[in-house]
Amino acid sequence: MSNSNQKKLSDIPVSVLDLVHIVTGKTAADSYPNSLELARHVEELGYKRFWMAEHHNMQGIASSATSVLIGYIAGGTSKIRVGSGGIMLPNHAPLVVAEQFGTLASLYPGRIDLGLGRAPGTDQRTAMALRRNIGSAGEDFPTNVEELRTYLSSDNQRSPVRAVPGEGLDIPIWLLGSSTFGAQLAGILGLPYAFASHFAPASLHVALKVYRDSFQPSEQLQEPYAVACVNVIAADTDAEALHQSTTLYQAFLNVIKGTGAPLQPPVESMGNLWDASERYAVNQMLRYSFVGSPATVKEDMQAFLDETQVDEIMVASTMHDHQARLRSYEILADLFKKTEY
């Protein structure tokens, strides 16, 4: 089949998902300046957006107060879009989210994205501590999304409950997902959709199909707009990238084992850290992880774009060494650069 009509990497935007990792021997206070330095770095490199995700009770992730961090990153940058990938809506009253993001959008107009998810972003016990009541298990997510959209709408001016600030502001809402549920809802509501293929690859293709098939134009969006998040560990050589990637594999091994830990340094070999079943499980979760030199990563990411035809790729680079992570995003930016004539 000819790829003459297929998208090239240089045809689409590239963005960043930063989990604000806490590395071994460091604290959250050390992680935040690194995230800001990364945001400034990728802003200069031409990345479109910089998102952070809400996680709780995780020793290695410092992004629990996501909206606070968005303000920190947006305040330290000037043009890159900053947002949530995502806010776990069942943990919050929709009015609180509308007010927080209304405040952010008032401070940084035209730069704030509100990505919403329906998972807790944590374990069940912590979810109970956050929510007090987890009986719904996310079934009321569509209702909560609509309530939030109402608060942000300019049509809500006569309501007895209003979001100030927030009402009438142009804050793009995104739905996030790792299954077909969010894909269908995003399609029906005419919202952009971001899929978490960096850790839940199994449903990617069917979710994209469901989203595109169910899409109905809205005021916010006339045509479907799909983003897929992938892991990328790029370095000057394949060998160096493979070495750096052992941090990513250790992080997901800890997820499989249920052992929380800060981000671990690279190791010479994963062989003595996992058994065959653990290795299989981690590799399944990390199917869309592109590791290697610029040439290797370019070939693999172009193949991914050929397969999915997504409108934008978001990249998570889970790396222990901050300078190596900056370099990884630098290499990646070159692959997405528009061809100059």
Secondary structure, DSSP 8 states (H G I E B T S, - for coil): ---TTS--GGGS-EEEEE--B-BTT--HHHHHHHHHHHHHHHHHHT--EEEE----S-TTB--SSHHHHHHHHHHT-SSSEEEEEEEEGGGS-HHHHHHHHHHHHHHSTT-EEEEEE-S-SS-HHHHHHHHS--TTTTTTHHHHHHHHHHHHSGGGTTSSS--TTTTT----EEEEESSHHHHHHHHHHT--EEE-TTT-GGGHHHHHHHHHHH----SS-SS--EEEEEEEEE-SSHHHHHHHHHHHHHHHHHHHHT----B----S-STTT--HHHHHHHHHHTTTEEEESHHHHHHHHHHHHHHH--SEEEEE---S-HHHHHHHHHHHHHHH-----
